Amino acid sequence: MFELDVKNSGDELLLTLSGEMDMYYTPKFKEEALQAYNENPRDIVIDAKKLDYLDSTGLGGFIHLMNAVKQNGHTITLVDLQPNVKKLFTITKLDKLFQLKGEA
C-alpha cells in the first residue's frame, strides 16, 4: 500500500509519503506528485518518515519529479528517510542529486 498526502506549506509544497513505493505504486506517485507540483510550482519537501520500502522504480519516480522541478529552478528535499531507503540513495549516488535531511 502507498499513500501520498499533499499540503501547501508557505513557500514549499509538502509531500508526505507512507507505505511502499515500488513498481505498482510509483506510477501513482509520479502522476499525483507532478500534478500537485504543476498546480503549485515551488520547492518540494518530501517527508519520507513513513516510507517503509523503495525499489529502483521508486527511485526512477523521484528522478522523474526532479527533472520536472529542475526545469523551473526548484529543488526537492527529502527528510526523515528510513535507513534502508537512505541507503538506496547513497549507493546509487542520488544523495548528490537530492538534498537529504534527517533520519527517522
N, CA, C and O atoms as a printed pandas DataFrame, in Angstrom:
     atom_number atom_name residue_name chain_id  residue_number  x_coord  y_coord  z_coord
0              1         N          MET        A               1    0.844   -1.181    0.000
1              2        CA          MET        A               1    0.000    0.000    0.000
2              3         C          MET        A               1    0.887    1.241    0.000
3              4         O          MET        A               1    1.959    1.248    0.605
4              5         N          PHE        A               2    0.433    2.285   -0.680
5              6        CA          PHE        A               2    1.176    3.537   -0.775
6              7         C          PHE        A               2    0.201    4.692   -0.626
7              8         O          PHE        A               2   -0.901    4.664   -1.175
8              9         N          GLU        A               3    0.615    5.707    0.121
9             10        CA          GLU        A               3   -0.205    6.912    0.303
10            11         C          GLU        A               3    0.656    8.144    0.035
11            12         O          GLU        A               3    1.829    8.192    0.406
12            13         N          LEU        A               4    0.059    9.127   -0.608
13            14        CA          LEU        A               4    0.708   10.414   -0.841
14            15         C          LEU        A               4   -0.241   11.501   -0.370
15            16         O          LEU        A               4   -1.376   11.602   -0.837
16            17         N          ASP        A               5    0.241   12.313    0.562
17            18        CA          ASP        A               5   -0.547   13.434    1.076
18            19         C          ASP        A               5    0.149   14.719    0.651
19            20         O          ASP        A               5    1.364   14.848    0.804
20            21         N          VAL        A               6   -0.612   15.667    0.119
21            22        CA          VAL        A               6   -0.058   16.917   -0.398
22            23         C          VAL        A               6   -0.579   18.085    0.422
23            24         O          VAL        A               6   -1.780   18.201    0.667
24            25         N          LYS        A               7    0.351   18.963    0.850
25            26        CA          LYS        A               7   -0.032   20.180    1.572
26            27         C          LYS        A               7    0.819   21.344    1.083
27            28         O          LYS        A               7    2.017   21.196    0.840
28            29         N          ASN        A               8    0.185   22.499    0.943
29            30        CA          ASN        A               8    0.940   23.716    0.675
30            31         C          ASN        A               8    1.413   24.256    2.008
31            32         O          ASN        A               8    0.616   24.487    2.917
32            33         N          SER        A               9    2.708   24.453    2.117
33            34        CA          SER        A               9    3.294   24.895    3.374
34            35         C          SER        A               9    4.150   26.129    3.115
35            36         O          SER        A               9    5.363   26.025    2.932
36            37         N          GLY        A              10    3.518   27.285    3.101
37            38        CA          GLY        A              10    4.254   28.525    2.856
38            39         C          GLY        A              10    4.836   28.539    1.454
39            40         O          GLY        A              10    4.106   28.468    0.465
40            41         N          ASP        A              11    6.163   28.632    1.378
41            42        CA          ASP        A              11    6.848   28.690    0.091
42            43         C          ASP        A              11    7.154   27.311   -0.470
43            44         O          ASP        A              11    7.770   27.195   -1.529
44            45         N          GLU        A              12    6.728   26.262    0.232
45            46        CA          GLU        A              12    7.074   24.908   -0.176
46            47         C          GLU        A              12    5.822   24.060   -0.370
47            48         O          GLU        A              12    4.756   24.339    0.180
48            49         N          LEU        A              13    5.992   23.028   -1.161
49            50        CA          LEU        A              13    4.967   22.016   -1.341
50            51         C          LEU        A              13    5.421   20.802   -0.537
51            52         O          LEU        A              13    6.482   20.240   -0.809
52            53         N          LEU        A              14    4.631   20.399    0.443
53            54        CA          LEU        A              14    4.997   19.283    1.312
54            55         C          LEU        A              14    4.284   18.022    0.841
55            56         O          LEU        A              14    3.055   17.961    0.808
56            57         N          LEU        A              15    5.077   17.015    0.476
57            58        CA          LEU        A              15    4.548   15.721    0.077
58            59         C          LEU        A              15    4.917   14.719    1.165
59            60         O          LEU        A              15    6.098   14.519    1.450
60            61         N          THR        A              16    3.925   14.096    1.768
61            62        CA          THR        A              16    4.169   13.098    2.800
62            63         C          THR        A              16    3.883   11.726    2.205
63            64         O          THR        A              16    2.778   11.455    1.732
64            65         N          LEU        A              17    4.895   10.866    2.236
65            66        CA          LEU        A              17    4.786    9.527    1.670
66            67         C          LEU        A              17    4.671    8.506    2.782
67            68         O          LEU        A              17    5.293    8.646    3.835
68            69         N          SER        A              18    3.873    7.477    2.544
69            70        CA          SER        A              18    3.820    6.375    3.505
70            71         C          SER        A              18    3.581    5.075    2.754
71            72         O          SER        A              18    2.956    5.051    1.694
72            73         N          GLY        A              19    4.097    3.991    3.332
73            74        CA          GLY        A              19    3.919    2.675    2.738
74            75         C          GLY        A              19    5.087    2.273    1.874
75            76         O          GLY        A              19    6.244    2.516    2.215
76            77         N          GLU        A              20    4.772    1.648    0.744
77            78        CA          GLU        A              20    5.787    1.109   -0.156
78            79         C          GLU        A              20    5.704    1.780   -1.516
79            80         O          GLU        A              20    4.626    1.897   -2.099
80            81         N          MET        A              21    6.838    2.215   -2.010
81            82        CA          MET        A              21    6.900    2.815   -3.339
82            83         C          MET        A              21    7.687    1.856   -4.229
83            84         O          MET        A              21    8.917    1.864   -4.256
84            85         N          ASP        A              22    6.934    1.030   -4.955
85            86        CA          ASP        A              22    7.542    0.031   -5.811
86            87         C          ASP        A              22    6.937    0.132   -7.213
87            88         O          ASP        A              22    6.281    1.120   -7.542
88            89         N          MET        A              23    7.159   -0.884   -8.023
89            90        CA          MET        A              23    6.702   -0.827   -9.411
90            91         C          MET        A              23    5.184   -0.688   -9.534
91            92         O          MET        A              23    4.689   -0.235  -10.566
92            93         N          TYR        A              24    4.452   -1.067   -8.506
93            94        CA          TYR        A              24    2.998   -0.966   -8.544
94            95         C          TYR        A              24    2.506    0.433   -8.181
95            96         O          TYR        A              24    1.501    0.902   -8.717
96            97         N          TYR        A              25    3.212    1.093   -7.275
97            98        CA          TYR        A              25    2.742    2.376   -6.753
98            99         C          TYR        A              25    3.495    3.588   -7.294
99           100         O          TYR        A              25    3.038    4.718   -7.125
100          101         N          THR        A              26    4.636    3.374   -7.939
101          102        CA          THR        A              26    5.395    4.505   -8.475
102          103         C          THR        A              26    4.602    5.305   -9.512
103          104         O          THR        A              26    4.676    6.533   -9.495
104          105         N          PRO        A              27    3.849    4.669  -10.412
105          106        CA          PRO        A              27    3.057    5.484  -11.357
106          107         C          PRO        A              27    2.090    6.430  -10.646
107          108         O          PRO        A              27    1.890    7.560  -11.091
108          109         N          LYS        A              28    1.493    5.977   -9.548
109          110        CA          LYS        A              28    0.590    6.838   -8.765
110          111         C          LYS        A              28    1.369    8.017   -8.196
111          112         O          LYS        A              28    0.894    9.152   -8.241
112          113         N          PHE        A              29    2.565    7.759   -7.659
113          114        CA          PHE        A              29    3.397    8.831   -7.119
114          115         C          PHE        A              29    3.720    9.847   -8.202
115          116         O          PHE        A              29    3.541   11.049   -8.005
116          117         N          LYS        A              30    4.199    9.364   -9.355
117          118        CA          LYS        A              30    4.591   10.268  -10.433
118          119         C          LYS        A              30    3.425   11.152  -10.863
119          120         O          LYS        A              30    3.576   12.364  -11.010
120          121         N          GLU        A              31    2.266   10.538  -11.061
121          122        CA          GLU        A              31    1.093   11.287  -11.521
122          123         C          GLU        A              31    0.642   12.315  -10.489
123          124         O          GLU        A              31    0.459   13.486  -10.820
124          125         N          GLU        A              32    0.463   11.883   -9.245
125          126        CA          GLU        A              32   -0.074   12.781   -8.215
126          127         C          GLU        A              32    0.932   13.858   -7.801
127          128         O          GLU        A              32    0.554   15.009   -7.584
128          129         N          ALA        A              33    2.202   13.490   -7.692
129          130        CA          ALA        A              33    3.215   14.472   -7.290
130          131         C          ALA        A              33    3.409   15.516   -8.378
131          132         O          ALA        A              33    3.519   16.707   -8.085
132          133         N          LEU        A              34    3.451   15.080   -9.630
133          134        CA          LEU        A              34    3.625   16.027  -10.734
134          135         C          LEU        A              34    2.404   16.933  -10.877
135          136         O          LEU        A              34    2.540   18.122  -11.165
136          137         N          GLN        A              35    1.230   16.378  -10.678
137          138        CA          GLN        A              35    0.012   17.194  -10.734
138          139         C          GLN        A              35    0.032   18.256   -9.635
139          140         O          GLN        A              35   -0.276   19.421   -9.884
140          141         N          ALA        A              36    0.395   17.847   -8.420
141          142        CA          ALA        A              36    0.463   18.798   -7.301
142          143         C          ALA        A              36    1.486   19.891   -7.587
143          144         O          ALA        A              36    1.242   21.065   -7.307
144          145         N          TYR        A              37    2.635   19.504   -8.147
145          146        CA          TYR        A              37    3.671   20.487   -8.462
146          147         C          TYR        A              37    3.208   21.440   -9.566
147          148         O          TYR        A              37    3.419   22.649   -9.473
148          149         N          ASN        A              38    2.591   20.909  -10.587
149          150        CA          ASN        A              38    2.132   21.760  -11.695
150          151         C          ASN        A              38    1.071   22.756  -11.246
151          152         O          ASN        A              38    0.984   23.858  -11.787
152          153         N          GLU        A              39    0.264   22.372  -10.258
153          154        CA          GLU        A              39   -0.749   23.283   -9.728
154          155         C          GLU        A              39   -0.142   24.344   -8.820
155          156         O          GLU        A              39   -0.668   25.453   -8.731
156          157         N          ASN        A              40    0.964   24.018   -8.142
157          158        CA          ASN        A              40    1.635   24.937   -7.218
158          159         C          ASN        A              40    3.142   24.811   -7.373
159          160         O          ASN        A              40    3.805   24.248   -6.501
160          161         N          PRO        A              41    3.699   25.326   -8.472
161          162        CA          PRO        A              41    5.134   25.170   -8.692
162          163         C          PRO        A              41    5.954   25.926   -7.639
163          164         O          PRO        A              41    5.904   27.152   -7.544
164          165         N          ARG        A              42    6.691   25.166   -6.871
165          166        CA          ARG        A              42    7.555   25.712   -5.820
166          167         C          ARG        A              42    8.492   24.601   -5.365
167          168         O          ARG        A              42    8.364   23.462   -5.812
168          169         N          ASP        A              43    9.423   24.919   -4.487
169          170        CA          ASP        A              43   10.307   23.895   -3.945
170          171         C          ASP        A              43    9.475   22.829   -3.250
171          172         O          ASP        A              43    8.430   23.118   -2.668
172          173         N          ILE        A              44    9.958   21.582   -3.321
173          174        CA          ILE        A              44    9.237   20.456   -2.739
174          175         C          ILE        A              44   10.019   19.885   -1.563
175          176         O          ILE        A              44   11.233   19.694   -1.640
176          177         N          VAL        A              45    9.311   19.619   -0.484
177          178        CA          VAL        A              45    9.860   18.874    0.644
178          179         C          VAL        A              45    9.083   17.568    0.715
179          180         O          VAL        A              45    7.854   17.562    0.787
180          181         N          ILE        A              46    9.818   16.467    0.694
181          182        CA          ILE        A              46    9.188   15.149    0.782
182          183         C          ILE        A              46    9.497   14.557    2.154
183          184         O          ILE        A              46   10.649   14.283    2.490
184          185         N          ASP        A              47    8.438   14.368    2.932
185          186        CA          ASP        A              47    8.557   13.740    4.243
186          187         C          ASP        A              47    8.441   12.236    4.027
187          188         O          ASP        A              47    7.374   11.727    3.684
188          189         N          ALA        A              48    9.557   11.529    4.233
189          190        CA          ALA        A              48    9.600   10.089    3.962
190          191         C          ALA        A              48    9.683    9.259    5.242
191          192         O          ALA        A              48   10.079    8.094    5.207
192          193         N          LYS        A              49    9.313    9.858    6.359
193          194        CA          LYS        A              49    9.400    9.147    7.638
194          195         C          LYS        A              49    8.620    7.838    7.623
195          196         O          LYS        A              49    9.044    6.853    8.228
196          197         N          LYS        A              50    7.472    7.824    6.930
197          198        CA          LYS        A              50    6.624    6.628    6.918
198          199         C          LYS        A              50    6.760    5.821    5.627
199          200         O          LYS        A              50    5.970    4.912    5.370
200          201         N          LEU        A              51    7.768    6.158    4.816
201          202        CA          LEU        A              51    8.035    5.385    3.607
202          203         C          LEU        A              51    8.891    4.187    4.012
203          204         O          LEU        A              51   10.080    4.323    4.297
204          205         N          ASP        A              52    8.263    3.016    4.032
205          206        CA          ASP        A              52    8.921    1.811    4.550
206          207         C          ASP        A              52    9.795    1.108    3.528
207          208         O          ASP        A              52   10.765    0.443    3.889
208          209         N          TYR        A              53    9.454    1.254    2.253
209          210        CA          TYR        A              53   10.159    0.493    1.223
210          211         C          TYR        A              53   10.228    1.308   -0.055
211          212         O          TYR        A              53    9.280    2.007   -0.415
212          213         N          LEU        A              54   11.362    1.209   -0.738
213          214        CA          LEU        A              54   11.579    1.890   -2.010
214          215         C          LEU        A              54   12.416    0.978   -2.883
215          216         O          LEU        A              54   13.435    0.455   -2.432
216          217         N          ASP        A              55   11.997    0.777   -4.149
217          218        CA          ASP        A              55   12.814   -0.015   -5.062
218          219         C          ASP        A              55   13.314    0.883   -6.195
219          220         O          ASP        A              55   13.138    2.101   -6.157
220          221         N          SER        A              56   13.937    0.271   -7.200
221          222        CA          SER        A              56   14.541    1.055   -8.279
222          223         C          SER        A              56   13.503    1.838   -9.085
223          224         O          SER        A              56   13.802    2.925   -9.579
224          225         N          THR        A              57   12.297    1.305   -9.225
225          226        CA          THR        A              57   11.274    2.075   -9.941
226          227         C          THR        A              57   10.851    3.290   -9.116
227          228         O          THR        A              57   10.521    4.337   -9.672
228          229         N          GLY        A              58   10.861    3.151   -7.802
229          230        CA          GLY        A              58   10.583    4.295   -6.927
230          231         C          GLY        A              58   11.643    5.373   -7.071
231          232         O          GLY        A              58   11.329    6.562   -7.117
232          233         N          LEU        A              59   12.902    4.950   -7.141
233          234        CA          LEU        A              59   13.980    5.917   -7.378
234          235         C          LEU        A              59   13.750    6.630   -8.706
235          236         O          LEU        A              59   13.960    7.838   -8.819
236          237         N          GLY        A              60   13.317    5.874   -9.705
237          238        CA          GLY        A              60   13.007    6.468  -11.001
238          239         C          GLY        A              60   11.888    7.497  -10.909
239          240         O          GLY        A              60   11.898    8.500  -11.622
240          241         N          GLY        A              61   10.922    7.244  -10.026
241          242        CA          GLY        A              61    9.848    8.202   -9.814
242          243         C          GLY        A              61   10.354    9.514   -9.237
243          244         O          GLY        A              61    9.897   10.589   -9.626
244          245         N          PHE        A              62   11.303    9.423   -8.303
245          246        CA          PHE        A              62   11.902   10.634   -7.737
246          247         C          PHE        A              62   12.689   11.399   -8.804
247          248         O          PHE        A              62   12.634   12.627   -8.858
248          249         N          ILE        A              63   13.414   10.676   -9.646
249          250        CA          ILE        A              63   14.188   11.320  -10.717
250          251         C          ILE        A              63   13.249   11.995  -11.713
251          252         O          ILE        A              63   13.526   13.103  -12.174
252          253         N          HIS        A              64   12.145   11.338  -12.045
253          254        CA          HIS        A              64   11.141   11.917  -12.947
254          255         C          HIS        A              64   10.634   13.256  -12.401
255          256         O          HIS        A              64   10.542   14.242  -13.131
256          257         N          LEU        A              65   10.311   13.271  -11.118
257          258        CA          LEU        A              65    9.834   14.501  -10.487
258          259         C          LEU        A              65   10.941   15.552  -10.448
259          260         O          LEU        A              65   10.688   16.730  -10.703
260          261         N          MET        A              66   12.159   15.135  -10.133
261          262        CA          MET        A              66   13.285   16.076  -10.071
262          263         C          MET        A              66   13.504   16.750  -11.413
263          264         O          MET        A              66   13.755   17.954  -11.461
264          265         N          ASN        A              67   13.413   16.001  -12.504
265          266        CA          ASN        A              67   13.612   16.586  -13.825
266          267         C          ASN        A              67   12.593   17.679  -14.115
267          268         O          ASN        A              67   12.938   18.712  -14.688
268          269         N          ALA        A              68   11.356   17.463  -13.729
269          270        CA          ALA        A              68   10.318   18.478  -13.940
270          271         C          ALA        A              68   10.561   19.707  -13.078
271          272         O          ALA        A              68   10.395   20.838  -13.535
272          273         N          VAL        A              69   10.950   19.483  -11.838
273          274        CA          VAL        A              69   11.157   20.566  -10.874
274          275         C          VAL        A              69   12.378   21.422  -11.248
275          276         O          VAL        A              69   12.335   22.649  -11.159
276          277         N          LYS        A              70   13.457   20.764  -11.662
277          278        CA          LYS        A              70   14.689   21.477  -12.007
278          279         C          LYS        A              70   14.498   22.437  -13.175
279          280         O          LYS        A              70   15.138   23.487  -13.235
280          281         N          GLN        A              71   13.612   22.073  -14.107
281          282        CA          GLN        A              71   13.362   22.934  -15.270
282          283         C          GLN        A              71   12.869   24.311  -14.851
283          284         O          GLN        A              71   13.065   25.291  -15.570
284          285         N          ASN        A              72   12.232   24.385  -13.697
285          286        CA          ASN        A              72   11.701   25.654  -13.198
286          287         C          ASN        A              72   12.566   26.261  -12.106
287          288         O          ASN        A              72   12.168   27.235  -11.466
288          289         N          GLY        A              73   13.755   25.689  -11.886
289          290        CA          GLY        A              73   14.664   26.239  -10.889
290          291         C          GLY        A              73   14.307   25.909   -9.455
291          292         O          GLY        A              73   14.781   26.569   -8.530
292          293         N          HIS        A              74   13.471   24.889   -9.255
293          294        CA          HIS        A              74   13.094   24.481   -7.906
294          295         C          HIS        A              74   13.906   23.274   -7.444
295          296         O          HIS        A              74   14.607   22.644   -8.237
296          297         N          THR        A              75   13.804   22.963   -6.164
297          298        CA          THR        A              75   14.567   21.860   -5.586
298          299         C          THR        A              75   13.628   20.869   -4.896
299          300         O          THR        A              75   12.464   21.164   -4.628
300          301         N          ILE        A              76   14.176   19.686   -4.622
301          302        CA          ILE        A              76   13.476   18.677   -3.832
302          303         C          ILE        A              76   14.366   18.317   -2.654
303          304         O          ILE        A              76   15.537   17.979   -2.824
304          305         N          THR        A              77   13.796   18.394   -1.460
305          306        CA          THR        A              77   14.491   17.977   -0.247
306          307         C          THR        A              77   13.729   16.805    0.349
307          308         O          THR        A              77   12.515   16.880    0.538
308          309         N          LEU        A              78   14.439   15.722    0.645
309          310        CA          LEU        A              78   13.831   14.564    1.293
310          311         C          LEU        A              78   14.227   14.581    2.756
311          312         O          LEU        A              78   15.407   14.705    3.085
312          313         N          VAL        A              79   13.242   14.458    3.635
313          314        CA          VAL        A              79   13.518   14.500    5.075
314          315         C          VAL        A              79   13.070   13.208    5.749
315          316         O          VAL        A              79   12.131   12.543    5.314
316          317         N          ASP        A              80   13.770   12.884    6.814
317          318        CA          ASP        A              80   13.441   11.740    7.681
318          319         C          ASP        A              80   13.345   10.415    6.931
319          320         O          ASP        A              80   12.377    9.669    7.085
320          321         N          LEU        A              81   14.364   10.134    6.117
321          322        CA          LEU        A              81   14.397    8.857    5.398
322          323         C          LEU        A              81   14.710    7.708    6.347
323          324         O          LEU        A              81   15.566    7.833    7.223
324          325         N          GLN        A              82   14.022    6.600    6.172
325          326        CA          GLN        A              82   14.350    5.391    6.903
326          327         C          GLN        A              82   15.750    4.940    6.459
327          328         O          GLN        A              82   16.125    5.182    5.312
328          329         N          PRO        A              83   16.523    4.299    7.324
329          330        CA          PRO        A              83   17.888    3.883    6.957
330          331         C          PRO        A              83   17.952    3.036    5.683
331          332         O          PRO        A              83   18.854    3.222    4.866
332          333         N          ASN        A              84   17.004    2.107    5.504
333          334        CA          ASN        A              84   17.033    1.265    4.305
334          335         C          ASN        A              84   16.765    2.067    3.035
335          336         O          ASN        A              84   17.311    1.747    1.979
336          337         N          VAL        A              85   15.939    3.097    3.122
337          338        CA          VAL        A              85   15.640    3.950    1.968
338          339         C          VAL        A              85   16.818    4.888    1.704
339          340         O          VAL        A              85   17.211    5.084    0.553
340          341         N          LYS        A              86   17.374    5.457    2.751
341          342        CA          LYS        A              86   18.519    6.359    2.601
342          343         C          LYS        A              86   19.696    5.625    1.966
343          344         O          LYS        A              86   20.432    6.201    1.164
344          345         N          LYS        A              87   19.872    4.360    2.323
345          346        CA          LYS        A              87   20.969    3.561    1.775
346          347         C          LYS        A              87   20.866    3.465    0.254
347          348         O          LYS        A              87   21.885    3.513   -0.434
348          349         N          LEU        A              88   19.653    3.330   -0.278
349          350        CA          LEU        A              88   19.466    3.281   -1.732
350          351         C          LEU        A              88   19.941    4.566   -2.400
351          352         O          LEU        A              88   20.593    4.525   -3.444
352          353         N          PHE        A              89   19.617    5.696   -1.802
353          354        CA          PHE        A              89   20.069    6.976   -2.355
354          355         C          PHE        A              89   21.592    7.084   -2.302
355          356         O          PHE        A              89   22.216    7.632   -3.210
356          357         N          THR        A              90   22.178    6.561   -1.236
357          358        CA          THR        A              90   23.627    6.648   -1.069
358          359         C          THR        A              90   24.362    5.748   -2.056
359          360         O          THR        A              90   25.299    6.194   -2.719
360          361         N          ILE        A              91   23.947    4.484   -2.160
361          362        CA          ILE        A              91   24.687    3.564   -3.027
362          363         C          ILE        A              91   24.492    3.877   -4.510
363          364         O          ILE        A              91   25.329    3.502   -5.331
364          365         N          THR        A              92   23.412    4.551   -4.863
365          366        CA          THR        A              92   23.194    4.950   -6.256
366          367         C          THR        A              92   23.728    6.361   -6.524
367          368         O          THR        A              92   23.627    6.869   -7.641
368          369         N          LYS        A              93   24.294    6.985   -5.494
369          370        CA          LYS        A              93   24.834    8.349   -5.557
370          371         C          LYS        A              93   23.767    9.410   -5.851
371          372         O          LYS        A              93   24.092   10.529   -6.248
372          373         N          LEU        A              94   22.505    9.054   -5.657
373          374        CA          LEU        A              94   21.431   10.029   -5.822
374          375         C          LEU        A              94   21.369   10.996   -4.649
375          376         O          LEU        A              94   20.647   11.992   -4.701
376          377         N          ASP        A              95   22.119   10.707   -3.593
377          378        CA          ASP        A              95   22.205   11.652   -2.480
378          379         C          ASP        A              95   22.935   12.921   -2.902
379          380         O          ASP        A              95   22.899   13.924   -2.189
380          381         N          LYS        A              96   23.603   12.885   -4.068
381          382        CA          LYS        A              96   24.260   14.079   -4.613
382          383         C          LYS        A              96   23.274   14.928   -5.415
383          384         O          LYS        A              96   23.477   16.131   -5.581
384          385         N          LEU        A              97   22.210   14.303   -5.910
385          386        CA          LEU        A              97   21.217   14.994   -6.729
386          387         C          LEU        A              97   20.105   15.604   -5.877
387          388         O          LEU        A              97   19.602   16.690   -6.165
388          389         N          PHE        A              98   19.738   14.878   -4.822
389          390        CA          PHE        A              98   18.671   15.315   -3.914
390          391         C          PHE        A              98   19.275   15.801   -2.600
391          392         O          PHE        A              98   20.323   15.319   -2.170
392          393         N          GLN        A              99   18.610   16.749   -1.977
393          394        CA          GLN        A              99   19.012   17.172   -0.632
394          395         C          GLN        A              99   18.365   16.211    0.354
395          396         O          GLN        A              99   17.142   16.070    0.375
396          397         N          LEU        A             100   19.182   15.549    1.175
397          398        CA          LEU        A             100   18.666   14.614    2.186
398          399         C          LEU        A             100   18.900   15.212    3.561
399          400         O          LEU        A             100   20.008   15.644    3.879
400          401         N          LYS        A             101   17.856   15.234    4.375
401          402        CA          LYS        A             101   17.964   15.793    5.728
402          403         C          LYS        A             101   17.333   14.851    6.736
403          404         O          LYS        A             101   16.247   14.318    6.512
404          405         N          GLY        A             102   18.026   14.653    7.847
405          406        CA          GLY        A             102   17.470   13.884    8.957
406          407         C          GLY        A             102   17.285   12.417    8.650
407          408         O          GLY        A             102   17.440   11.973    7.513
408          409         N          GLU        A             103   16.955   11.686    9.672
409          410        CA          GLU        A             103   16.723   10.258    9.556
410          411         C          GLU        A             103   15.659    9.875   10.565
411          412         O          GLU        A             103   15.638   10.397   11.680
412          413         N          ALA        A             104   14.791    8.982   10.188
413          414        CA          ALA        A             104   13.713    8.560   11.105
414          415         C          ALA        A             104   14.276    7.802   12.276
415          416         O          ALA        A             104   13.525    7.369   13.150
